[in-house]
Amino acid sequence: MQARERLVNSYYDIAENALWQAGKVLAEAQDDMAQYGPGGKF
């Protein structure tokens, strides 16, 4: 069962990393919106 636990842990790591990346992209998008306003420079 240890191999399965390791697999689950790596899935959690991947999901956590993906969430972190998405959060970073969202934060940058919000910065852009704040800078250029809605319907601005896109």
ZAPA-217161 format. One record per residue (C-alpha): residue number from 0; y negated, x, z negated. Coordinates in nm, 3 decimals. Layout:
% residues N
+-----+---------+---------+---------+
| pos |      c2 |      c1 |      c3 |
+-----+---------+---------+---------+
| NUM |       Y |       X |       Z |
...
+-----+---------+---------+---------+
END
This chain:
% residues 42
+-----+---------+---------+---------+
| pos |      c2 |      c1 |      c3 |
+-----+---------+---------+---------+
|   0 |   0.000 |   0.000 |   0.000 |
|   1 |  -0.229 |   0.297 |  -0.034 |
|   2 |  -0.280 |   0.330 |   0.341 |
|   3 |  -0.387 |  -0.033 |   0.356 |
|   4 |  -0.635 |   0.018 |   0.074 |
|   5 |  -0.782 |   0.312 |   0.258 |
|   6 |  -0.810 |   0.101 |   0.575 |
|   7 |  -0.988 |  -0.177 |   0.385 |
|   8 |  -1.224 |   0.076 |   0.229 |
|   9 |  -1.310 |   0.223 |   0.568 |
|  10 |  -1.377 |  -0.128 |   0.701 |
|  11 |  -1.613 |  -0.182 |   0.407 |
|  12 |  -1.786 |   0.148 |   0.484 |
|  13 |  -1.828 |   0.049 |   0.849 |
|  14 |  -1.964 |  -0.293 |   0.754 |
|  15 |  -2.202 |  -0.141 |   0.500 |
|  16 |  -2.324 |   0.111 |   0.756 |
|  17 |  -2.374 |  -0.163 |   1.016 |
|  18 |  -2.570 |  -0.371 |   0.764 |
|  19 |  -2.786 |  -0.071 |   0.676 |
|  20 |  -2.854 |  -0.001 |   1.045 |
|  21 |  -2.941 |  -0.367 |   1.106 |
|  22 |  -3.174 |  -0.364 |   0.807 |
|  23 |  -3.348 |  -0.055 |   0.943 |
|  24 |  -3.390 |  -0.215 |   1.286 |
|  25 |  -3.520 |  -0.535 |   1.127 |
|  26 |  -3.770 |  -0.341 |   0.917 |
|  27 |  -3.895 |  -0.156 |   1.224 |
|  28 |  -3.923 |  -0.483 |   1.418 |
|  29 |  -4.126 |  -0.633 |   1.133 |
|  30 |  -4.353 |  -0.330 |   1.136 |
|  31 |  -4.405 |  -0.380 |   1.509 |
|  32 |  -4.484 |  -0.748 |   1.455 |
|  33 |  -4.733 |  -0.659 |   1.184 |
|  34 |  -4.892 |  -0.402 |   1.412 |
|  35 |  -4.913 |  -0.599 |   1.736 |
|  36 |  -4.887 |  -0.955 |   1.609 |
|  37 |  -4.655 |  -1.225 |   1.747 |
|  38 |  -4.636 |  -1.234 |   2.126 |
|  39 |  -4.793 |  -0.893 |   2.134 |
|  40 |  -4.661 |  -0.573 |   2.285 |
|  41 |  -4.296 |  -0.651 |   2.359 |
+-----+---------+---------+---------+
END
